[in-house]
Amino acid sequence: MRNHQQIFVIFLTLLFAQSAFGQFAFQDVSAAVGTMEGGGQNIGISFCDYNNDNLEDFYVVCRTGPNHFYKNHGNGVFTEIAAEIGLNFQGNARTAVWGDLNNDGFEDVYIGNMNEADVLYLNNGDGTFSDITQIAGIDNDSRVFSANMSDVNQDGWLDIYISNSNSDNVLYLNDGENNPSFSHYTTEAGLKDTRHCMGVVFFDMDNDGDEDLYVTHDANIPNTLYQNDGTGHFTEMGQAAGVAFRGFGMGVDAGDLDNDGFLDLYVTNLYKNVLYINQGDGTFLDFTEISKVGDIGMGWGASIFDFDNDGLMDIYLGNDSNFYPLPNLLYENKGNYKFAPMDTASVVASMQATYGVATGDLNNDGVQDLALANLGSKDNAQILQNELDAGYWIGFKLEGIESNHSAIGTRIEILDNRGDLHVDQVTAGNGYAGQNTKRIHFGFGNVAAIKSIKITWPNGLVQEMEGLELGQYYSVVEGQTPTVLEFEMTTPTMEVLANNFDISVFPNPTSQFLQVALPADLRSGVSIRMVNSVGQVVYHQANFTGEQLVIDLGDLTGSFEVIIEGNGAFVSRKVLVF
């Protein structure tokens, strides 16, 4: 056994390591959420708020089924309720996208499948969903790789765009009825594309108020960029814009990586990925080599988001590590087009063959979390909780009135007190088989105040506001005064939800073994896990029904968290192993 001086040195070393910026920013809470036991091969993941409680839920799409839906209870606890609400679709599902298709205030969901009919579910507003595929006019049964929503003609109703790999892509134009129905509009819109299409993103590339479209292609076929004229008619201009990348394109996301007010593109690929920086004149330049974000793995999902709230958008990408043994990567934006990959010791460097990626604030603590859909055999889906101090930030949940209710296509510009510009846009579908939160979230680094906020809605309304406090989420209804977003939140991280349970974890500190003693109320099917300082689960005992558990620590050393979940309790205890 080591002496007390050695224990003190270890303790200081752990404190220093955990304070090293970035390396331990995320903690893997998948076991607590329950996604590790989901089963099947997950390929898509999407964020939504299906019941309007202002807590982010998420949907996991599985190609061997059934799909899984996780309801957020606002206290670090999630419940899998897909069968209960009618979303346990089982088939060869590949992607799902959420949006309010009939403007009734509740998000609906479209599921794209591989070689079988797609499915459209209407949110009934009572916590359940109904299959309206046939009556809505949805008839796609091809090889779907992406599904996105956008109001392409700005009539106030969301349309649906489907990326197929062996037949024409499909644009379903919303006929504008409360019980949604759709018409084929692909050829009329100029979006007919039969060239091994993969990832898709709608974004306003030229800041003219409508959403343009970027489509990636497999099989060495050039990617395409379609410019929207504002009426839902598109012109292909990929070559002229400099973004006709020819390779094995997979996923894509858009975001303002250099804070110049124009959205840039990051494209994942089999082998080297590509970063295109928007020049603001209808053209893009390839900054991959300058920014060192090429990554030569088999890239799939991608998300552009500010993980550390420093005011610079970062890049996360998922790699199929089964195909080529490289981990997922989180590129931290250092400014001036320089990026640095986070340490591979972090849980963000997943080796579980990630395809779908989604980002959003699952615990409403002001920093963005990561959700991954994996084909790997270990973790079917991973939830990586962001543990960084939120610092200075602000967020918005938007609601359209004349514009579509989901506010898809709405743009927010913020000028901070340092004079830096921050821009983002609400989208529905990104990366590959992923969908980020519809909330707009901005970090500001060490800047403690902002000068102005401008919201440009899809119908053209420009709404300006001042005086909003940082560190808050705001609800903004189109044309109305913002209000603080309300939600019930008891614990933002893994802490005690039920303090009435007498749980003993001893000895502490310890070196050889650890005992967990449970009261009578917690002796029926609880989960007991040990998580290390970088969020990795080092021990897991599911469905434990005894009075006392003895854990052999083997060669483990360091700081750990023991988490006990079951019977309404979610309790954690910190222990030191030396």
C-alpha positions in Angstrom: 0.0 0.0 0.0 1.3 3.4 -0.9 1.9 6.0 1.8 -0.1 9.2 2.5 2.5 11.4 0.7 2.1 9.3 -2.5 -1.7 9.5 -2.2 -1.5 13.3 -1.9 0.7 13.5 -5.0 -1.7 11.4 -6.9 -4.6 13.6 -5.8 -2.8 16.8 -7.0 -1.9 15.1 -10.3 -5.5 14.3 -10.9 -6.7 17.8 -10.1 -4.1 19.2 -12.5 -5.0 16.7 -15.2 -8.7 17.4 -15.0 -8.1 21.1 -15.2 -6.2 20.8 -18.4 -8.5 22.6 -20.9 -10.3 20.4 -23.3 -8.9 17.0 -22.6 -11.6 16.0 -20.0 -14.3 18.3 -21.3 -16.8 15.4 -21.8 -18.0 12.5 -19.8 -19.6 9.4 -21.2 -23.0 9.0 -19.6 -24.4 6.4 -22.0 -24.9 3.8 -19.3 -26.9 6.2 -17.1 -29.1 7.2 -20.0 -29.6 3.6 -21.1 -28.4 3.8 -24.7 -25.8 1.0 -24.1 -28.5 -1.6 -23.7 -30.6 -0.4 -26.7 -29.6 -3.2 -29.0 -29.3 -3.3 -32.8 -27.0 -1.3 -35.1 -27.7 2.4 -34.6 -27.0 4.6 -37.6 -28.9 7.9 -37.1 -29.6 10.2 -34.2 -31.7 13.4 -33.9 -32.6 15.9 -31.3 -36.2 17.1 -30.7 -38.6 18.4 -28.1 -41.6 16.3 -28.8 -43.7 17.5 -25.8 -42.7 21.2 -25.6 -41.3 20.9 -22.1 -38.1 22.7 -23.3 -36.0 19.7 -22.6 -34.1 18.1 -25.5 -35.2 14.5 -26.2 -33.5 12.3 -28.8 -34.4 9.6 -31.3 -32.0 6.8 -32.3 -32.5 5.2 -35.7 -31.5 1.5 -36.1 -31.0 -0.4 -39.3 -31.9 -3.7 -37.6 -34.6 -2.1 -35.4 -36.5 -1.2 -33.4 -35.8 2.5 -33.2 -35.5 4.0 -29.8 -36.9 7.3 -28.3 -35.4 8.7 -25.1 -37.6 11.2 -23.2 -35.7 13.7 -21.1 -37.0 14.2 -17.6 -34.9 17.2 -16.9 -32.9 15.8 -14.0 -30.2 13.7 -15.7 -32.7 10.8 -16.2 -34.0 9.6 -19.6 -36.7 7.0 -20.3 -36.9 4.9 -23.4 -40.5 5.2 -24.6 -40.6 4.5 -28.3 -43.2 1.7 -28.0 -45.3 3.8 -25.7 -45.6 6.7 -28.0 -45.7 4.8 -31.3 -42.2 5.4 -32.6 -40.7 1.9 -32.3 -40.5 1.5 -36.0 -38.6 -1.7 -37.0 -37.1 -2.0 -40.4 -34.0 -1.0 -42.3 -34.1 2.6 -41.0 -31.3 5.0 -41.9 -32.2 8.5 -40.8 -34.9 10.6 -39.1 -35.7 14.4 -39.2 -38.0 16.4 -37.0 -40.1 19.5 -37.8 -43.6 20.9 -37.3 -45.1 20.0 -40.7 -48.7 21.2 -40.0 -47.8 24.2 -37.8 -49.8 23.0 -34.9 -47.0 23.5 -32.4 -45.7 19.9 -32.2 -42.8 18.3 -34.0 -43.5 15.5 -36.4 -40.9 13.0 -37.7 -39.9 11.6 -41.1 -38.0 8.3 -41.1 -36.0 7.4 -44.2 -35.4 3.7 -44.9 -33.2 1.5 -47.1 -35.0 -0.3 -49.9 -38.4 -0.1 -48.1 -41.1 2.5 -47.8 -40.3 5.7 -45.8 -42.6 6.6 -42.9 -44.1 9.9 -41.8 -45.4 10.2 -38.2 -47.7 13.0 -37.1 -47.4 14.3 -33.5 -50.9 14.1 -32.1 -50.0 16.6 -29.4 -50.8 14.2 -26.5 -47.5 12.5 -26.4 -48.3 9.9 -29.1 -47.7 9.7 -32.9 -49.8 8.4 -35.9 -48.6 7.0 -39.2 -49.8 9.3 -41.9 -47.4 8.1 -44.7 -50.0 7.2 -47.3 -52.6 9.9 -46.7 -49.8 12.5 -46.8 -48.6 11.4 -50.2 -45.2 10.0 -49.1 -44.1 7.2 -51.5 -40.3 7.0 -51.4 -39.0 3.5 -51.1 -35.4 3.9 -52.4 -32.0 3.8 -50.7 -32.2 6.7 -48.4 -29.1 8.3 -46.8 -30.3 11.7 -45.6 -33.6 13.5 -44.9 -33.9 17.2 -44.3 -36.6 19.8 -43.9 -36.7 23.4 -45.2 -39.3 25.9 -46.3 -37.8 26.1 -49.8 -40.4 28.5 -51.2 -40.9 30.5 -48.0 -44.7 30.0 -47.9 -44.7 29.2 -44.2 -44.8 25.4 -44.5 -41.9 23.0 -44.1 -41.0 20.8 -47.1 -39.0 17.5 -47.1 -36.0 16.7 -49.1 -34.8 13.0 -49.4 -31.3 12.0 -50.5 -31.4 8.6 -52.4 -28.3 6.8 -53.6 -29.8 4.8 -56.5 -32.7 6.9 -57.8 -33.7 10.5 -58.0 -33.6 12.5 -54.9 -37.1 13.7 -53.9 -38.4 17.1 -52.9 -41.8 16.8 -51.3 -43.5 20.2 -51.4 -45.9 20.9 -48.5 -49.4 21.7 -49.8 -50.0 23.9 -46.7 -52.7 22.0 -44.9 -53.2 21.4 -41.2 -53.3 17.7 -42.0 -50.1 17.7 -44.0 -50.0 16.5 -47.6 -47.2 16.7 -50.1 -46.6 16.8 -53.8 -43.6 15.8 -55.8 -41.7 18.9 -56.8 -38.2 17.7 -57.5 -38.0 18.3 -61.3 -39.8 21.7 -61.1 -37.4 22.8 -58.4 -34.3 21.9 -60.4 -33.2 19.3 -57.8 -33.3 16.1 -59.8 -30.1 14.3 -58.8 -29.4 10.6 -59.4 -25.8 10.3 -58.5 -25.1 8.3 -55.4 -26.3 11.1 -53.1 -25.3 10.9 -49.4 -25.3 13.8 -46.8 -27.3 17.0 -47.3 -27.5 20.4 -45.6 -29.7 23.4 -46.2 -28.0 26.7 -45.4 -28.1 30.3 -46.6 -24.8 30.5 -48.4 -25.3 34.1 -49.8 -27.2 35.8 -47.0 -30.1 36.5 -49.3 -32.7 35.2 -46.8 -33.5 31.8 -48.4 -31.9 28.4 -47.9 -29.6 26.9 -50.5 -28.7 23.2 -50.7 -25.4 21.3 -50.6 -25.4 17.6 -51.5 -22.5 15.2 -51.2 -21.9 12.2 -53.5 -20.2 8.9 -53.3 -18.2 7.1 -56.1 -16.0 10.0 -57.2 -19.0 12.1 -58.4 -18.7 15.8 -57.8 -20.7 17.3 -54.9 -23.4 19.8 -55.9 -24.4 23.2 -54.6 -27.9 24.4 -55.5 -28.7 28.1 -55.2 -32.2 29.0 -54.2 -33.8 32.0 -56.0 -36.2 32.4 -53.1 -39.2 30.8 -54.8 -38.1 27.2 -54.4 -36.3 27.0 -57.7 -32.6 26.0 -57.7 -29.6 26.4 -59.9 -26.6 24.1 -59.6 -23.4 26.1 -59.1 -21.0 23.7 -57.4 -18.2 24.1 -59.9 -18.5 27.8 -60.2 -18.6 28.2 -56.4 -15.5 26.0 -55.9 -17.2 23.3 -53.9 -17.6 20.5 -56.5 -15.4 18.1 -54.5 -14.9 14.8 -56.2 -14.4 11.9 -53.9 -16.4 9.6 -51.6 -18.4 12.3 -49.9 -20.5 11.2 -46.9 -21.6 14.0 -44.5 -21.7 17.8 -44.4 -22.5 20.6 -42.0 -22.5 24.4 -42.3 -21.4 27.0 -39.8 -19.5 30.3 -39.5 -16.0 29.1 -38.6 -14.3 32.5 -39.1 -16.9 34.8 -37.7 -17.3 36.8 -40.9 -21.1 36.4 -41.1 -21.1 33.8 -43.9 -21.7 30.1 -43.4 -18.8 27.7 -44.3 -18.9 24.0 -45.2 -17.2 21.0 -43.7 -17.5 17.8 -45.8 -16.6 14.3 -44.5 -15.2 11.7 -46.9 -13.6 8.3 -47.2 -10.0 9.4 -46.8 -9.4 13.2 -46.5 -12.2 15.5 -45.4 -12.6 19.0 -46.8 -13.1 22.5 -45.3 -14.6 25.2 -47.5 -14.5 28.8 -46.3 -17.2 31.1 -47.7 -15.8 34.2 -49.3 -19.0 36.1 -49.3 -19.1 36.6 -53.0 -20.7 33.3 -54.1 -17.5 31.3 -53.9 -15.6 29.2 -51.4 -11.9 28.4 -50.9 -10.5 25.1 -49.8 -8.8 25.7 -46.4 -8.3 22.0 -45.5 -4.5 22.1 -45.5 -4.3 25.5 -43.8 -6.6 24.4 -41.0 -5.3 20.9 -40.7 -8.8 19.3 -40.5 -8.4 16.7 -43.3 -8.5 13.5 -41.2 -8.0 10.4 -43.4 -10.5 8.1 -41.7 -13.8 6.9 -43.1 -15.8 10.0 -42.1 -19.6 10.0 -41.8 -21.5 12.3 -39.4 -20.3 15.8 -38.7 -21.4 18.8 -36.6 -20.2 22.4 -36.3 -20.8 23.8 -32.8 -19.0 25.8 -30.1 -18.3 23.1 -27.5 -16.2 25.4 -25.2 -18.3 28.6 -25.5 -15.2 30.6 -26.6 -17.0 32.3 -29.5 -15.4 30.1 -32.1 -17.2 27.2 -33.8 -15.5 23.8 -33.5 -15.9 20.7 -35.7 -16.8 17.2 -34.5 -16.8 14.2 -36.9 -17.6 10.6 -36.7 -15.4 7.9 -38.2 -16.2 4.3 -39.0 -13.4 2.8 -37.0 -14.4 -0.7 -38.1 -13.5 0.2 -41.7 -10.3 2.1 -40.8 -9.0 2.2 -37.3 -9.1 5.9 -36.6 -11.2 7.5 -33.8 -13.8 10.2 -34.0 -12.2 13.7 -33.8 -13.1 17.0 -32.1 -11.2 19.9 -33.8 -11.0 22.9 -31.4 -11.1 26.2 -33.3 -8.1 28.3 -32.3 -8.9 31.2 -34.5 -7.2 32.5 -37.7 -8.2 29.2 -39.5 -6.2 27.1 -37.1 -7.7 24.0 -35.5 -6.3 21.5 -32.9 -7.6 18.0 -32.4 -8.5 17.1 -28.8 -6.4 14.5 -27.0 -7.3 10.9 -28.0 -7.5 10.0 -24.3 -10.8 11.9 -24.2 -14.1 10.1 -24.6 -14.8 12.2 -27.7 -12.3 10.0 -29.5 -14.8 7.1 -29.8 -13.8 4.0 -31.6 -17.4 2.6 -31.9 -17.9 3.2 -35.6 -20.0 6.4 -35.5 -22.3 7.3 -38.3 -24.9 9.8 -37.0 -23.8 12.8 -34.9 -26.0 15.4 -33.1 -25.3 18.2 -30.7 -27.4 20.1 -28.2 -27.7 20.9 -24.5 -29.4 17.9 -22.9 -29.2 19.2 -19.4 -29.7 22.9 -20.0 -26.5 23.9 -18.3 -25.3 26.2 -21.1 -22.8 24.0 -22.8 -23.4 21.7 -25.8 -23.4 17.9 -25.4 -22.7 15.2 -28.1 -24.9 12.3 -29.1 -23.5 9.5 -31.4 -25.2 6.7 -33.2 -22.8 3.8 -33.6 -22.5 0.6 -35.5 -19.9 -0.8 -33.1 -20.7 -3.8 -30.9 -20.0 -2.1 -27.6 -22.0 1.2 -27.3 -25.0 1.3 -29.6 -25.4 5.0 -28.9 -23.2 7.3 -26.9 -24.2 10.4 -24.9 -21.2 12.5 -24.1 -22.0 15.1 -21.5 -20.1 18.4 -21.7 -18.6 19.1 -18.2 -17.0 22.5 -19.0 -17.8 25.7 -17.1 -20.4 27.4 -19.3 -18.9 30.9 -18.9 -20.6 33.6 -21.0 -23.3 32.4 -23.4 -26.8 32.9 -24.6 -29.4 30.6 -26.3 -32.7 30.9 -28.2 -35.7 28.7 -28.9 -37.5 30.2 -31.8 -41.2 29.9 -32.8 -42.5 31.1 -36.2 -45.9 32.6 -36.7 -46.1 33.6 -40.3 -42.9 31.7 -40.9 -42.9 27.9 -40.3 -43.6 27.1 -36.7 -40.2 25.3 -36.3 -38.4 28.5 -37.5 -36.3 26.5 -39.8 -34.1 28.9 -41.9 -34.2 31.6 -39.2 -30.9 33.4 -38.9 -29.5 35.1 -35.7 -26.6 37.6 -35.7 -25.1 38.9 -32.5 -22.4 41.6 -32.1 -20.6 41.3 -28.8 -18.8 44.0 -26.9 -15.5 43.2 -28.4 -16.9 43.8 -31.9 -17.0 40.2 -32.9 -19.8 38.9 -35.1 -21.6 35.6 -34.2 -24.0 34.0 -36.7 -26.0 30.8 -36.8 -29.1 29.5 -38.5 -31.8 27.0 -37.6 -31.6 23.8 -39.6 -33.4 20.4 -39.7 -30.9 17.7 -40.7 -27.1 17.8 -40.8 -24.0 15.7 -41.2 -25.0 12.2 -42.1 -28.2 10.8 -40.5 -28.0 13.4 -37.8 -30.0 16.4 -36.6 -28.7 19.0 -34.1 -30.9 20.9 -31.7 -33.1 23.6 -33.2 -32.0 26.0 -30.5 -29.4 28.6 -31.5 -26.6 28.7 -29.0 -23.7 31.2 -28.8 -20.6 31.4 -26.5 -18.6 34.6 -26.1 -15.4 33.5 -24.4 -14.3 36.1 -21.9 -16.7 38.8 -23.3 -19.3 39.5 -20.6 -21.8 41.6 -22.7 -23.3 41.9 -26.1 -24.2 45.0 -28.1 -27.0 43.8 -30.4 -29.1 40.9 -31.5 -30.7 40.6 -34.9 -33.1 37.8 -35.9 -34.1 37.4 -39.5 -37.1 35.2 -40.0 -37.9 33.2 -43.2 -40.8 35.5 -44.0 -38.4 38.5 -44.1 -39.2 40.0 -40.7 -36.1 41.5 -39.0 -36.4 41.6 -35.3 -33.7 43.5 -33.3 -33.3 43.4 -29.5 -31.0 44.7 -26.8 -30.5 44.2 -23.1 -30.8 40.5 -22.8 -28.8 38.9 -20.0 -26.2 36.3 -20.7 -26.4 32.8 -19.2 -30.0 32.3 -20.2 -32.1 30.5 -22.8 -34.8 32.7 -24.3 -38.0 31.9 -26.0 -38.6 34.1 -29.0 -41.9 34.1 -30.8 -41.8 35.7 -34.2 -42.4 39.5 -33.8 -42.8 39.3 -30.0 -40.7 40.3 -27.0 -38.4 37.5 -25.8 -39.0 35.7 -22.5 -36.8 33.5 -20.4 -37.2 29.9 -21.4 -38.8 27.9 -18.5 -38.0 24.3 -17.7 -37.8 22.1 -14.7 -34.2 21.2 -13.9 -33.0 19.7 -10.6 -29.5 18.6 -11.3 -27.4 19.6 -14.4 -24.8 16.8 -13.9 -24.5 13.4 -12.2 -25.5 14.3 -8.6 -28.0 12.9 -6.1 -31.7 13.0 -7.2 -32.9 11.1 -4.2 -31.1 11.9 -0.9 -33.3 9.6 1.1 -31.2 6.5 0.3 -28.6 5.4 2.8 -25.9 4.2 0.4 -22.4 3.3 1.6 -19.4 3.1 -0.7 -16.3 2.1 1.3 -13.4 2.1 2.1 -12.6 5.5 0.6 -9.7 6.0 -0.3 -9.1 2.4 -1.2 -6.5 0.3 -3.1 -7.7 -3.3 -3.6 -11.5 -3.5 -3.4 -14.6 -1.3 -3.0 -17.9 -2.3 -1.3 -21.3 -0.8 -2.2 -24.0 -1.4 0.5 -27.6 -0.8 -0.5 -30.7 -0.1 1.6 -33.7 -2.4 1.3 -35.4 0.1 -1.1 -32.7 -0.3 -3.6 -32.2 -4.0 -3.8 -34.2 -4.8 -6.9 -32.5 -4.4 -10.3 -30.2 -1.4 -9.9 -27.4 -0.5 -12.2 -24.0 0.1 -10.5 -21.1 1.7 -12.5 -17.7 3.1 -11.9 -16.7 6.0 -14.3 -13.1 7.3 -14.5 -12.1 11.0 -14.7 -12.4 11.0 -18.5 -15.9 9.6 -18.5 -15.1 5.9 -19.4 -17.0 3.2 -17.7 -14.5 0.9 -16.0 -17.0 -1.3 -14.2 -20.7 -2.0 -14.8 -23.0 -4.4 -13.0 -26.6 -4.3 -14.4 -29.7 -5.6 -12.6 -28.0 -6.0 -9.2 -30.4 -7.4 -6.6 -28.3 -8.0 -3.5 -27.5 -6.1 -0.4 -23.8 -5.6 -0.9 -21.5 -5.6 -3.9 -17.8 -6.1 -3.7 -15.8 -4.6 -6.6 -12.3 -6.0 -7.3 -10.3 -2.9 -8.4 -7.4 -4.8 -9.9 -4.8 -2.3 -11.2 -7.2 0.7 -11.2 -5.8 4.0 -9.8 -7.2 7.5 -9.8 -10.4 9.4 -9.1 -13.7 7.6 -9.9 -17.4 8.1 -9.6 -19.7 5.3 -8.5 -23.2 5.7 -9.9 -26.2 3.8 -8.7 -29.4 4.0 -10.6 -32.8 2.3 -10.1 -36.2 2.5 -8.3 -36.3 6.3 -8.9 -32.9 7.0 -7.5 -29.8 8.3 -9.4 -27.0 8.6 -6.8 -23.3 9.1 -7.3 -20.3 8.9 -4.9 -16.8 10.0 -5.6 -13.9 7.6 -4.6 -10.1 7.7 -4.7 -8.3 4.5 -5.7 -4.5 4.5 -5.0 
